[in-house]
Amino acid sequence: MHRPPDDAIVDLVDALRWQQEFCLAMDAPVSAALLGAVVDGLTGPTSTLLPPRVRSGDRVGLRILAALHRLILDGDADLPREPGPAQRSAVADALRQHPEVLAHYLARVPQTNEIGRGRQLRRALAEIPGPVRLFELGASAGLNLHPEQWTDAHDAARLPEIVERGGCDLDPLDPRDPDDVALLRSYVWIDNPRRREALDRALAWAADMPAAVVRRSAADYAASLTLQPGTDTVIWHSALLMYLDGDERRRLAEAIEALGARATAKARLWHISWEWRSADDADHALRMRSWGAAEGGSERVLAAGSTHGVSRESREPA
Ligand SMILES: C[S@@+](CC[C@H](N)C(=O)[O-])C[C@H]1O[C@@H](n2cnc3c(N)ncnc32)[C@H](O)[C@@H]1O
């Protein structure tokens, strides 16, 4: 399933069809069917509510799915899960009757704060001696800034000490704010109750220890980071790069290289990411690169798996 370049401007129908196929490949048939219903409705009045052409990396399909899920969660729509005429008209009615909800979601970058991706971060952290200063770009509600909270005792034993943590997001969410919590839940696909449970577990502990996530762009935040002797500075991001435009992607890469150029054996830098593996691959890859470490320099791929962070070798949802 070839993925168009993130910056490509594509027809809405093509973007939604791609997302539909992707949901099917991710074993999310209800989400796929809802997107199919949206596409089928594009010849009708729904079309006026949606842009005809979209940036591929903006994932407009995810935005519409989250809007529909929000209407369901709030009790404002009752959408049949099976594809067919009843689902098609219920989806079209829901979008037409709640244009403000659709507009709200269309205007926002999807904010799935996914614990499964944080488990991948944790796997990479286990290779770092520490003590670690952990900084996340595009951290959403900051749920992945507390890898110690996750329950796998085996991994917990191997985690380095984390002495400082922080993150940035264009739109930070607060795990204690009911509106933000409702937003986070809406982005979990309707097919994935275990992801929803994992999110709710994370939100329960995060309410007592919200991470410091500042409102700032990824490139600007990365450029503001420094190294500290006696620590390993870690820059981490997941499911972020597709949302950045070309200029910000370039500035981000330059900021990380510039920081890496200042790294020493006593003040190392590590860049860890869970992002698309390639344009022709539905998988994401866990990549790690270090500066100042004996084995540093080139990038290593440590693992691969789904966008939601489930490793390919594991069939269990995270
Ligand atoms: C799909 S979410 C992923 C959140 C988190 N990284 C995770 O994996 O759970 C993408 C996040 O990136 C943020 N984002 C998008 N563009 C950004 C930018 N230019 N700078 C900082 N954050 C950005 C969004 O607001 C959103 O919270």
The ligand as an ORCA input file, in Angstrom:
! r2SCAN-3c Opt
* xyz 0 1
  C      -0.302     11.568     16.370
  S       0.109     12.597     17.698
  C       1.388     11.658     18.482
  C       1.562     12.017     19.946
  C       2.672     11.264     20.642
  N       3.940     11.561     20.027
  C       2.417      9.774     20.606
  O       3.044      9.080     19.805
  O       1.605      9.298     21.392
  C       1.026     13.897     16.908
  C       1.320     15.040     17.855
  O       2.244     15.927     17.235
  C       1.851     17.255     17.523
  N       2.428     18.127     16.499
  C       2.106     18.196     15.194
  N       2.887     19.099     14.553
  C       3.745     19.575     15.477
  C       4.814     20.518     15.427
  N       5.133     21.140     14.311
  N       5.509     20.749     16.562
  C       5.164     20.119     17.732
  N       4.165     19.235     17.834
  C       3.456     18.966     16.716
  C       0.340     17.194     17.523
  O      -0.264     18.294     18.186
  C       0.093     15.854     18.201
  O      -0.012     15.982     19.600
*
